[in-house]
């Protein structure tokens, strides 16, 4: 599988890189189908937001061109883009002038069991809670230790994903997915101004739902409301949509809204 650093094939990285030292950067995990990244504009929008908030210079045209070239070479798989502030000396203060570093890594598409999409998945209720930091909320920044700790809580293949809440107990997302509920005919997903990652598939599905006049709410979700929801599903930019059928002894049916949005997600990834 190919790997590039700053647009050239490479297998090594400077030990002075601030992404390694401090997690000073952002990343995107990009599905590549038939040599093209189908959700590229959503990834570029989130990347631009992340770099702007962190104060990292981003050459949008250059990064887009490199992703497209890398996707052509990869053909089929996952292109992981890591963008760091670049090299720096010891200390937290960003250097006055830096050159952002662009790292692209290729890997095969994950082989998720087809049953996840067909029959739904069971969630593991994670004890790890997300801290609140509005300055970083929504971003896919390089500091992902909360997700590492949450994912380490289960090993059984019985669970395909974990449910993650914030320190106040509000429902936020999956460990590597966003979460949607159907509540009294309204499509609901968590408000992410305190913590969580604003996924690109989440953004695409919200856009499509609003375009067809579907009632949508982005707001806080209490745990009891999750349990009372009519439908629950997860989404992410690699697998699309997985219905949620169970968690901690509670069960949900796979409903028509989930199937509709699953078909939309499949179309987004295939075209």
C-alpha positions, 0 to 999 in steps of 0.5 A: 500500500502506498504512503506519501509525505508532502506529495512524495512516496516515503516510509519515514517521518521527522522525529521533530514533527509536532503531530508526533510530539503533541498531536498538533494536527488533524486527520481524515479517513477517506474511502476510495472506490474505483480510484476516487474519493466519493465524499471528498468535498465533505472531508475538505470542508471539515479539514478546512474547519479544523485547520482554521481553528487550530491556526494551521496553514492549509493549501486547499488546492494542493491537498485536494490535488494530492488526495485525488492523485493518491486515490487514483494510485490506490484504486480501492481502499482507505486513504488516511490523510494526516495534516500536522503543523510540521516540525518544531522544537521542544515546547508547546508554543507553535513556531512563528513560521511552520510548513504544514506536513501532509501525510497520506497512508493507504490501506485496504477497505475494512472487511466488516461482516455483512450482517452488521448492515443487514441485521444491525449491531449490538452496542457496548456501553462504554464507561469512558466519558468524553471531556468537554472542550468547545475549542476542539469539539467537532474536529477530527484532531490527532488527540484520540486517546479517549477513543483508544480507551473506550475501544479497549473496554471490549474485546468480544466480537459480539459488539461491533461498536461502543456507545460514548457519552459525555461527562454529564451522561449525554449521548454523543456518538459511537467510538468511530461512528456518529449516532442517529435516533428516530424520536416521534417521527423526527431524525435526531443526532447529538449536538457536538459543540462540547465534544465529539467528532462531526463525521462527514457521513453525518453531514451528508445524511443531514444534508440529504434529510433536510433536502427532502423535508425530513424533520431533523433536530441536532440537540442534546440527547439524554440516555433515557431518550435513546432507550425510548427511540423508535429506531437507532443507527450509526453512520461512518464514511467507510461502512455507511449506515449500520442499524443498532439492534441492541445494547445492554439488554435493550432492543430496537427494531430495524425500521424503514427510516434506517433502511432509507438512509442506509440506501442513501449512504450506499449511494453516496459511497458508490457514486 
